[in-house]
Amino acid sequence: MIISEKMQGFIQRSSWIRKMFEEGLALKKQFGADKVCDFSLGNPDINPPDIFYEKLAEISSKRTKGLHAYMPNAGHLNVREKIAGFVQKEHEVNVKADEIIMTVGAAGGLNIIFKALLNPDDEVIVPAPYFVEYGFYVDNHNGKLVPVPSKDDFSLDFDAIKNAITSKTRIVLINSPNNPSGKVYSENELAALSSLLAEQSKNYNRDIILVSDEPYRRLMFDGKLCPPLMKHYNNSIVTTSFSKDLSIPGERIGFVAAHPDITDKAALVGAMTLANRILGYVNAPSLMQHVVGDIIDSTVDMSIYQKRRDLLSDILKEAGFEFQNPEGSFYFFPKTPIEDDTKFVNFLKDELILTVPGSGFGLKGHFRVCFCVDATIIERSREGFKRAYNKARA
Ligand SMILES: Cc1ncc(COP(=O)(O)O)c(C=O)c1O
């Protein structure tokens, strides 16, 4: 085998995702795509807003010289200025263009942050449940992911975080609204976490950086807003993308914003910019930088997700599931009626309902339901959810 041992292990670990995907395809082939309720993938199905297409056409039609050329690794300055204005409003700090790096999605953002910050075996604490790719990204840069439990309602467990902090901790990584739980951390929680990290940084005489991965920031329900984070903690870095809120994950565009008063700011921003280059991203896609910069205040029609969330909430409640209503993102993360989440996900599959076991997100006894599908498909799952629930409880 010429594949590295590490990659062989990773292929093994990630094979259940591929297996699920393949099983889903097989089910659709056997029963017809319209019969299968596929809630497995977080791939936005709503079209981007009209203004996205208009800007895309307008910008590309100008044939501006240099538009498609290489550029500084941090991205176009005029775009970074617009992004800085956006971050100022969202996070209530005076972030400037110098502190913004355009990235290849939030995934690219996380990788340049980790590359810039982690020494071998440095620890990255993450509250569970968490996005499964974090483990791979941290490993890319020789760090160690340290998952810690959250409370039952998915709010932060400060004791668990405090107990996990060691002299090797460099990053605490949070994701709000959360994939897979839909949890949004309150401003009080963010302030308390910031105080804890400031206190522990002092105790260990080592800067602990709070990294906020927030691609779902503008996917909020019930008219609420995601609270600001950067204003509470100088040693913070935000990364996000337009994958979800503009429905353009395939375009690979996002950014990183560093707090204006973060420790060693100039060196850190320089290191992240170099990381963008040497990880092979070089720079974020040029045309997309201009488009998102010009439509920074636009999002997909959130009323569509709101209706789906309400409908699915009704269906899951009616079937008897125990769950927290998601406050943001497009995921539900209910408890499974039996302990074995993989077994329960198979019961759902028998009903042609595809979901993902919680084990895949570091929290057993749950399953993730993604509502990136039409409301008609959600409605069609109603009886199947009931039957699977009752079969599991029988
Ligand atoms: C929590 C979280 N972080 C990061 C990403 C990666 O986002 P992007 O496609 O912008 O790289 C995802 C994608 O699903 C995600 O759910």
PDBQT file of the ligand as one rigid body, heavy atoms in Angstrom, charges set to zero:
ROOT
HETATM    1  C1  LIG A 401     -19.346  24.019  11.488  1.00  0.00    +0.000 C 
HETATM    2  C2  LIG A 401     -18.764  24.099  10.126  1.00  0.00    +0.000 A 
HETATM    3  N1  LIG A 401     -17.585  24.693   9.975  1.00  0.00    +0.000 NA
HETATM    4  C3  LIG A 401     -17.005  24.800   8.767  1.00  0.00    +0.000 A 
HETATM    5  C4  LIG A 401     -17.611  24.281   7.641  1.00  0.00    +0.000 A 
HETATM    6  C5  LIG A 401     -16.929  24.418   6.331  1.00  0.00    +0.000 C 
HETATM    7  O1  LIG A 401     -17.514  25.471   5.624  1.00  0.00    +0.000 OA
HETATM    8  P1  LIG A 401     -17.000  25.939   4.215  1.00  0.00    +0.000 P 
HETATM    9  O2  LIG A 401     -17.767  25.194   3.185  1.00  0.00    +0.000 OA
HETATM   10  O3  LIG A 401     -17.282  27.380   4.165  1.00  0.00    +0.000 OA
HETATM   11  O4  LIG A 401     -15.554  25.659   4.134  1.00  0.00    +0.000 OA
HETATM   12  C6  LIG A 401     -18.846  23.632   7.748  1.00  0.00    +0.000 A 
HETATM   13  C7  LIG A 401     -19.489  23.038   6.587  1.00  0.00    +0.000 C 
HETATM   14  O5  LIG A 401     -20.464  22.336   6.647  1.00  0.00    +0.000 OA
HETATM   15  C8  LIG A 401     -19.437  23.544   9.029  1.00  0.00    +0.000 A 
HETATM   16  O6  LIG A 401     -20.622  22.938   9.218  1.00  0.00    +0.000 OA
ENDROOT
TORSDOF 0
